[in-house]
Amino acid sequence: MQYYPMPDHVRKQCNYRFSYTVIVSLFTSKAGIKDYLNKNVRINNDEKLGKDELTQRAASVVEGFVETLEEFNGYDSVQVAGITFASAYDKEF
């Protein structure tokens, strides 16, 4: 994974050295209508994270969304369809 200097807007929101943006694609079903939703997840950490750890953390965050946000109450099913690593920032660049 290639790391980039942390932009100011991320730096203001992050007290950690590393910040990752992960896009989680969800396959949903509601009243027989199937659709895809994308959720952007930012994961921050003081140490570099590997792809497996990022995947686990992003899936856990989205699982929390599905269980707690009203947005997902009416769906018959919600499944993770894909995970994309969008960016990786290092505050010390």
Phi and psi restraints in degrees (value plus and minus 20) as a CYANA .aco file:
   2 GLN   PHI    -111.8   -71.8
   2 GLN   PSI     114.3   154.3
   3 TYR   PHI    -122.5   -82.5
   3 TYR   PSI     126.6   166.6
   4 TYR   PHI    -144.6  -104.6
   4 TYR   PSI     139.0   179.0
   5 PRO   PHI     -79.8   -39.8
   5 PRO   PSI     121.3   161.3
   6 MET   PHI     -93.7   -53.7
   6 MET   PSI     103.2   143.2
   7 PRO   PHI     -88.0   -48.0
   7 PRO   PSI     138.2   178.2
   8 ASP   PHI     -77.5   -37.5
   8 ASP   PSI     -62.1   -22.1
   9 HIS   PHI     -85.1   -45.1
   9 HIS   PSI     -50.2   -10.2
  10 VAL   PHI     -98.8   -58.8
  10 VAL   PSI     -60.9   -20.9
  11 ARG   PHI     -77.6   -37.6
  11 ARG   PSI     -59.0   -19.0
  12 LYS   PHI     -87.0   -47.0
  12 LYS   PSI     -48.0    -8.0
  13 GLN   PHI    -116.5   -76.5
  13 GLN   PSI     -24.5    15.5
  14 CYS   PHI    -149.3  -109.3
  14 CYS   PSI     105.8   145.8
  15 ASN   PHI    -120.5   -80.5
  15 ASN   PSI     -10.8    29.2
  16 TYR   PHI    -125.5   -85.5
  16 TYR   PSI     144.1   184.1
  17 ARG   PHI     -92.4   -52.4
  17 ARG   PSI     -61.1   -21.1
  18 PHE   PHI    -133.0   -93.0
  18 PHE   PSI     121.7   161.7
  19 SER   PHI    -156.5  -116.5
  19 SER   PSI     112.5   152.5
  20 TYR   PHI    -142.1  -102.1
  20 TYR   PSI     120.0   160.0
  21 THR   PHI    -130.2   -90.2
  21 THR   PSI     104.4   144.4
  22 VAL   PHI    -144.1  -104.1
  22 VAL   PSI     113.9   153.9
  23 ILE   PHI    -125.0   -85.0
  23 ILE   PSI     102.9   142.9
  24 VAL   PHI    -127.3   -87.3
  24 VAL   PSI     101.3   141.3
  25 SER   PHI    -114.8   -74.8
  25 SER   PSI     107.7   147.7
  26 LEU   PHI    -133.7   -93.7
  26 LEU   PSI     116.4   156.4
  27 PHE   PHI    -116.8   -76.8
  27 PHE   PSI     104.5   144.5
  28 THR   PHI    -142.0  -102.0
  28 THR   PSI     136.6   176.6
  29 SER   PHI    -157.9  -117.9
  29 SER   PSI     109.5   149.5
  30 LYS   PHI    -165.1  -125.1
  30 LYS   PSI      95.3   135.3
  31 ALA   PHI      32.5    72.5
  31 ALA   PSI      21.5    61.5
  32 GLY   PHI      61.8   101.8
  32 GLY   PSI     -25.8    14.2
  33 ILE   PHI    -115.8   -75.8
  33 ILE   PSI     105.2   145.2
  34 LYS   PHI    -122.4   -82.4
  34 LYS   PSI     122.5   162.5
  35 ASP   PHI    -174.0  -134.0
  35 ASP   PSI     148.3   188.3
  36 TYR   PHI    -139.4   -99.4
  36 TYR   PSI     120.4   160.4
  37 LEU   PHI    -144.7  -104.7
  37 LEU   PSI     126.6   166.6
  38 ASN   PHI    -134.7   -94.7
  38 ASN   PSI     116.1   156.1
  39 LYS   PHI    -142.9  -102.9
  39 LYS   PSI     108.1   148.1
  40 ASN   PHI    -107.8   -67.8
  40 ASN   PSI     111.7   151.7
  41 VAL   PHI    -145.6  -105.6
  41 VAL   PSI     110.4   150.4
  42 ARG   PHI    -126.0   -86.0
  42 ARG   PSI     108.3   148.3
  43 ILE   PHI    -139.0   -99.0
  43 ILE   PSI     107.5   147.5
  44 ASN   PHI    -136.5   -96.5
  44 ASN   PSI     125.7   165.7
  45 ASN   PHI    -180.6  -140.6
  45 ASN   PSI     135.1   175.1
  46 ASP   PHI    -104.1   -64.1
  46 ASP   PSI     -32.7     7.3
  47 GLU   PHI    -142.3  -102.3
  47 GLU   PSI     134.4   174.4
  48 LYS   PHI     -81.7   -41.7
  48 LYS   PSI     119.8   159.8
  49 LEU   PHI    -131.9   -91.9
  49 LEU   PSI     122.0   162.0
  50 GLY   PHI    -102.1   -62.1
  50 GLY   PSI     150.3   190.3
  51 LYS   PHI     -81.9   -41.9
  51 LYS   PSI     -57.8   -17.8
  52 ASP   PHI     -83.9   -43.9
  52 ASP   PSI     -65.0   -25.0
  53 GLU   PHI     -84.6   -44.6
  53 GLU   PSI     -62.8   -22.8
  54 LEU   PHI     -82.1   -42.1
  54 LEU   PSI     -61.7   -21.7
  55 THR   PHI     -80.5   -40.5
  55 THR   PSI     -66.8   -26.8
  56 GLN   PHI     -81.7   -41.7
  56 GLN   PSI     -66.4   -26.4
  57 ARG   PHI     -85.5   -45.5
  57 ARG   PSI     -63.0   -23.0
  58 ALA   PHI     -84.2   -44.2
  58 ALA   PSI     -62.5   -22.5
  59 ALA   PHI     -83.4   -43.4
  59 ALA   PSI     -58.3   -18.3
  60 SER   PHI     -85.3   -45.3
  60 SER   PSI     -61.5   -21.5
  61 VAL   PHI     -82.3   -42.3
  61 VAL   PSI     -66.6   -26.6
  62 VAL   PHI     -87.2   -47.2
  62 VAL   PSI     -56.6   -16.6
  63 GLU   PHI     -79.4   -39.4
  63 GLU   PSI     -60.2   -20.2
  64 GLY   PHI     -82.9   -42.9
  64 GLY   PSI     -60.7   -20.7
  65 PHE   PHI     -77.1   -37.1
  65 PHE   PSI     -69.7   -29.7
  66 VAL   PHI     -82.0   -42.0
  66 VAL   PSI     -58.1   -18.1
  67 GLU   PHI     -97.3   -57.3
  67 GLU   PSI     -45.4    -5.4
  68 THR   PHI    -136.1   -96.1
  68 THR   PSI     -46.2    -6.2
  69 LEU   PHI    -104.3   -64.3
  69 LEU   PSI     117.2   157.2
  70 GLU   PHI     -79.9   -39.9
  70 GLU   PSI     -48.4    -8.4
  71 GLU   PHI     -71.0   -31.0
  71 GLU   PSI     -50.7   -10.7
  72 PHE   PHI    -121.3   -81.3
  72 PHE   PSI     -19.7    20.3
  73 ASN   PHI     -79.9   -39.9
  73 ASN   PSI     -58.7   -18.7
  74 GLY   PHI    -104.0   -64.0
  74 GLY   PSI     -23.9    16.1
  75 TYR   PHI     -99.7   -59.7
  75 TYR   PSI     120.3   160.3
  76 ASP   PHI     -94.6   -54.6
  76 ASP   PSI     -56.6   -16.6
  77 SER   PHI    -172.8  -132.8
  77 SER   PSI     128.4   168.4
  78 VAL   PHI    -158.0  -118.0
  78 VAL   PSI     103.9   143.9
  79 GLN   PHI    -152.1  -112.1
  79 GLN   PSI     124.0   164.0
  80 VAL   PHI     -91.8   -51.8
  80 VAL   PSI     101.9   141.9
  81 ALA   PHI    -120.7   -80.7
  81 ALA   PSI     -44.6    -4.6
  82 GLY   PHI    -194.1  -154.1
  82 GLY   PSI     137.1   177.1
  83 ILE   PHI    -152.9  -112.9
  83 ILE   PSI     109.5   149.5
  84 THR   PHI    -141.7  -101.7
  84 THR   PSI     111.2   151.2
  85 PHE   PHI    -106.9   -66.9
  85 PHE   PSI      91.5   131.5
  86 ALA   PHI    -110.6   -70.6
  86 ALA   PSI     -60.3   -20.3
  87 SER   PHI    -177.9  -137.9
  87 SER   PSI     134.6   174.6
  88 ALA   PHI    -158.1  -118.1
  88 ALA   PSI     102.4   142.4
  89 TYR   PHI    -137.2   -97.2
  89 TYR   PSI     124.7   164.7
  90 ASP   PHI    -141.0  -101.0
  90 ASP   PSI     100.2   140.2
  91 LYS   PHI     -84.5   -44.5
  91 LYS   PSI     -44.8    -4.8
  92 GLU   PHI    -108.8   -68.8
  92 GLU   PSI     -16.1    23.9
